[in-house]
Amino acid sequence: MKFLESGSLAMAIVIVALAAVVETRAEAGSPSESSPSRIVTGEVAQVEGKFYMAKNPQGEVTLDIEDKFYVITSQAGEEMRLELDDNTKVRKRANPGDKIEAKISPKGHTLSVTRIEP
């Protein structure tokens, strides 16, 4: 009978230990699993960047604009600064007053910006 009790105790300890390991692994999952990217929408309040003159492949002088960040205002009135970098996909440049939708990574990087057409 003592053998059966000690065997049950040992089995209970193993089950508790396995449960603890599984729980720890679940909590330590990758950031993309624990917090997926999110979508934010708002109206562009400010655009910060730089512009310069350049030549296109045909040799014509053009104005190149490089945006660094957008400040947007959500419908709730909250302001958010969206940092743009070389990896941010911007299909069509947004100007103050335009409505946009932005995809934000779990680490807070702006992945893409899409202008919402009226």
PyMOL commands that set and color helices and strands:
alter all, ss='L'
color gray80, all
select helices_A, chain A and resi 2-27+31-34
alter helices_A, ss='H'
color red, helices_A
select strands_A, chain A and resi 38-55+61-73+79-83+89-90+99-104+110-116
alter strands_A, ss='S'
color yellow, strands_A
deselect
rebuild
show_as cartoon
